[in-house]
Amino acid sequence: MAEKAMSKAPTRSTRARRGKSKDVMTVFTMKRGAAKALAGYELPAGAEIAIVSKRPDSVRKIEKTFSGRYAQVAAVVARESASQLSRAKPSIDKSAYEPDARSRAVLEGVRIAQEDLREAGGAYDLEQVRTLMRGISRQAVDKRVHEGSLIAVPGPSNRRTYPTVQFKRDGTVVPGLKAVRDALQTTNPWTVLNFLVNPDARLNDRQPIELLRTGDVAPVIEAAIRHGEQGA
């Protein structure tokens, strides 16, 4: 009967493991009640019986029951499978990658600037500006941007774009842009654009760009001076 209980054919994987090397040790674990099946069974040469448990209370009970009758006690730690290890997430402090308050303010400033541009009608590229300005050369466009009489802001791929709001219907540029920039005490084109397209209480809640289109430059310059003093 004992031999029948032990005679279950090994699986292919078990046989393969056994055949690889003489150094491989094969462990059989049997369920509760197997002691009866082993009664009277003589172990083959080199075979030992192992009792395996992962419950501390069971281990203590076994040690107490078989005290002095076991050869050795070994603690075995089960390793995580490769699939479990591959699913394990690396220990990364995500908070280290979060932008601080100053960095978030910079991003918010960019978002506001782009919103100003969108609401003001977008921007032309260089060739469109040259067409509006009757075939003006690229060097002439660059000169006007540098001196402040033409506004250019960074666009996609960091290429210059030219807000459409600064052009009148006839394709000419509104007067007073350089004076506005100087009064604002800035060379940042986004700051200039923000001032031009937002209603100003000093101008009866009108947009400064509206007055520049009509040639009413003086009150816009005055408002820009006071705006620049507040922002300084």
Phi, psi and omega per residue, in radians:
M1 nan -0.730 3.122
A2 -1.107 -0.717 3.135
E3 -1.121 -0.636 3.100
K4 -1.109 -0.689 -3.134
A5 -1.168 -0.490 -3.094
M6 -1.692 0.000 -2.968
S7 -1.636 0.186 3.125
K8 -1.059 2.266 -3.062
A9 -1.128 2.343 3.119
P10 -1.178 2.646 3.100
T11 -1.286 2.911 -3.127
R12 -1.061 -0.717 -3.108
S13 -1.146 -0.641 3.122
T14 -1.151 -0.784 3.128
R15 -1.063 -0.688 -3.126
A16 -1.128 -0.705 -3.132
R17 -1.155 -0.681 -3.127
R18 -1.135 -0.624 -3.022
G19 -1.428 -0.140 -3.059
K20 -1.212 -0.802 -3.047
S21 -2.701 2.651 3.088
K22 -1.269 -0.263 -3.119
D23 -1.450 -0.122 -3.117
V24 -1.356 2.290 3.092
M25 -1.851 2.207 3.139
T26 -1.720 2.265 -3.111
V27 -1.954 2.237 3.045
F28 -1.801 2.235 3.021
T29 -1.944 2.332 -3.073
M30 -2.129 2.596 -3.094
K31 -1.294 2.980 3.097
R32 -0.991 2.490 -3.117
G33 1.659 -0.071 -3.115
A34 -1.247 -0.297 -3.136
A35 -1.023 -0.610 3.133
K36 -1.167 -0.677 -3.137
A37 -1.188 -0.459 -3.126
L38 -1.548 -0.148 -3.113
A39 -1.047 2.162 3.120
G40 1.426 -0.038 -3.121
Y41 -1.489 2.265 -3.134
E42 -1.665 2.108 -3.097
L43 -1.172 2.447 3.052
P44 -1.124 2.828 -3.135
A45 -1.028 2.366 3.107
G46 1.446 0.012 -3.138
A47 -1.752 2.508 3.093
E48 -2.315 2.770 3.090
I49 -1.711 2.290 3.111
A50 -2.056 2.421 3.048
I51 -1.933 2.137 -3.064
V52 -1.968 2.320 3.099
S53 -2.643 2.512 3.070
K54 -1.952 0.160 3.093
R55 -1.761 2.110 -3.102
P56 -0.991 -0.672 -3.124
D57 -1.158 -0.637 3.106
S58 -1.191 -0.688 3.120
V59 -1.052 -0.785 -3.141
R60 -1.098 -0.700 3.141
K61 -1.143 -0.715 3.129
I62 -1.145 -0.761 3.122
E63 -1.053 -0.704 -3.130
K64 -1.209 -0.697 -3.084
T65 -1.235 -0.737 -3.056
F66 -1.856 0.459 -3.128
S67 -0.956 2.205 3.100
G68 1.486 -0.079 -3.093
R69 -1.978 0.071 3.075
Y70 -1.958 2.617 -3.042
A71 -1.355 -0.771 -3.113
Q72 -2.724 2.787 3.078
V73 -2.169 2.204 -3.140
A74 -2.209 2.324 3.069
A75 -1.615 2.161 -3.108
V76 -1.935 2.211 3.110
V77 -1.759 2.156 -3.137
A78 -1.271 2.273 3.117
R79 -1.489 2.616 3.062
E80 -1.248 2.503 3.119
S81 -1.199 2.801 -3.140
A82 -1.045 -0.626 -3.134
S83 -1.172 -0.631 3.108
Q84 -1.189 -0.701 3.137
L85 -1.145 -0.636 -3.133
S86 -1.207 -0.483 3.132
R87 -1.469 -0.255 -3.101
A88 -1.131 2.338 -3.096
K89 -1.517 2.392 3.117
P90 -1.144 2.612 -3.130
S91 -1.428 1.718 -3.104
I92 -2.174 2.299 3.091
D93 -1.445 1.694 -3.075
K94 -1.111 -0.471 -3.102
S95 -1.130 -0.397 3.136
A96 -1.184 -0.344 -3.088
Y97 -1.746 0.011 -3.133
E98 -1.442 2.312 3.129
P99 -1.144 2.508 3.125
D100 -1.374 -3.103 -3.065
A101 -1.053 -0.722 -3.135
R102 -1.126 -0.748 -3.130
S103 -1.158 -0.659 3.101
R104 -1.159 -0.608 3.119
A105 -1.149 -0.646 3.093
V106 -1.098 -0.790 3.124
L107 -1.094 -0.711 3.125
E108 -1.132 -0.641 3.101
G109 -1.097 -0.704 3.102
V110 -1.130 -0.736 -3.135
R111 -1.087 -0.768 -3.140
I112 -1.114 -0.738 -3.134
A113 -1.085 -0.756 3.129
Q114 -1.165 -0.589 3.093
E115 -1.175 -0.689 3.071
D116 -1.022 -0.781 -3.114
L117 -1.121 -0.752 -3.136
R118 -1.078 -0.818 -3.099
E119 -1.217 -0.410 -3.132
A120 -1.486 -0.045 3.085
G121 1.936 0.170 3.092
G122 1.416 -2.720 -3.058
A123 -2.566 2.703 3.037
Y124 -1.617 2.746 2.962
D125 -1.588 3.139 -3.042
L126 -1.064 -0.806 -3.084
E127 -1.147 -0.605 3.096
Q128 -1.175 -0.655 3.096
V129 -1.151 -0.732 3.113
R130 -1.076 -0.645 3.100
T131 -1.144 -0.789 3.139
L132 -1.059 -0.649 -3.048
M133 -1.672 0.506 2.992
R134 1.066 0.788 3.039
G135 1.363 0.408 3.111
I136 -1.016 2.553 -3.098
S137 -1.292 2.830 3.100
R138 -1.097 -0.675 -3.140
Q139 -1.106 -0.638 3.125
A140 -1.205 -0.658 3.076
V141 -1.094 -0.827 3.140
D142 -1.034 -0.689 -3.138
K143 -1.108 -0.741 -3.136
R144 -1.180 -0.640 3.087
V145 -1.127 -0.776 -3.104
H146 -1.093 -0.726 -3.099
E147 -1.395 -0.252 3.061
G148 1.742 0.039 3.141
S149 -1.534 0.065 3.069
L150 -2.557 2.305 -3.093
I151 -1.643 2.250 3.051
A152 -2.252 2.312 3.121
V153 -2.122 2.664 3.115
P154 -1.114 2.343 3.118
G155 -2.030 -2.798 3.104
P156 -0.945 2.428 -3.096
S157 1.028 0.407 3.094
N158 1.097 0.383 3.064
R159 -1.447 2.560 3.136
R160 -1.127 2.397 2.974
T161 -2.261 2.773 -2.968
Y162 -2.184 1.890 -3.095
P163 -0.883 2.278 -3.092
T164 -1.188 -0.387 -3.036
V165 -1.126 -0.362 -3.100
Q166 -1.458 -0.078 -3.130
F167 -1.784 2.444 3.050
K168 -1.497 3.045 -3.077
R169 -1.070 -0.504 -3.130
D170 -1.501 0.090 3.098
G171 1.570 -0.092 3.113
T172 -1.448 2.822 -3.131
V173 -1.570 2.467 3.141
V174 -1.061 2.539 -3.141
P175 -1.326 2.749 2.994
G176 1.592 0.042 -3.078
L177 -1.109 -0.749 3.138
K178 -1.127 -0.723 3.136
A179 -1.131 -0.649 3.096
V180 -1.119 -0.797 -3.140
R181 -1.063 -0.745 3.134
D182 -1.136 -0.682 -3.132
A183 -1.190 -0.574 3.114
L184 -1.320 -0.213 3.134
Q185 1.020 0.813 3.137
T186 -2.613 2.698 3.008
T187 -1.984 0.101 3.134
N188 -1.351 2.009 -3.083
P189 -1.147 -0.517 3.122
W190 -1.158 -0.658 3.110
T191 -1.133 -0.736 3.117
V192 -1.109 -0.801 -3.137
L193 -1.081 -0.742 3.140
N194 -1.047 -0.726 3.113
F195 -1.139 -0.744 -3.041
L196 -1.178 -0.621 -2.962
V197 -1.742 -0.058 3.137
N198 -1.837 2.408 3.133
P199 -0.973 2.463 -3.097
D200 -2.111 2.236 -3.124
A201 -1.082 -0.525 3.135
R202 -1.229 -0.234 3.133
L203 -2.039 0.559 -3.124
N204 1.008 0.713 3.100
D205 1.066 0.459 3.032
R206 -1.664 2.720 3.066
Q207 -1.343 2.327 3.114
P208 -0.951 -0.622 -3.111
I209 -1.111 -0.516 3.123
E210 -1.121 -0.751 -3.134
L211 -1.207 -0.645 3.124
L212 -1.122 -0.610 3.133
R213 -1.106 -0.535 -3.132
T214 -1.576 -0.026 -3.137
G215 1.528 0.091 -3.121
D216 -1.515 1.379 -2.971
V217 -1.482 -0.655 -2.993
A218 -0.970 -0.901 -3.136
P219 -1.106 -0.520 3.106
V220 -1.191 -0.701 3.116
I221 -1.118 -0.718 3.129
E222 -1.102 -0.757 3.128
A223 -1.135 -0.637 3.136
A224 -1.184 -0.659 3.102
I225 -1.071 -0.834 -3.133
R226 -1.163 -0.627 3.105
H227 -1.151 -0.733 3.137
G228 -1.139 -0.638 3.134
E229 -1.163 -0.642 3.121
Q230 -1.212 -0.616 -3.113
G231 -1.465 -0.154 -3.089
A232 -1.256 nan nan
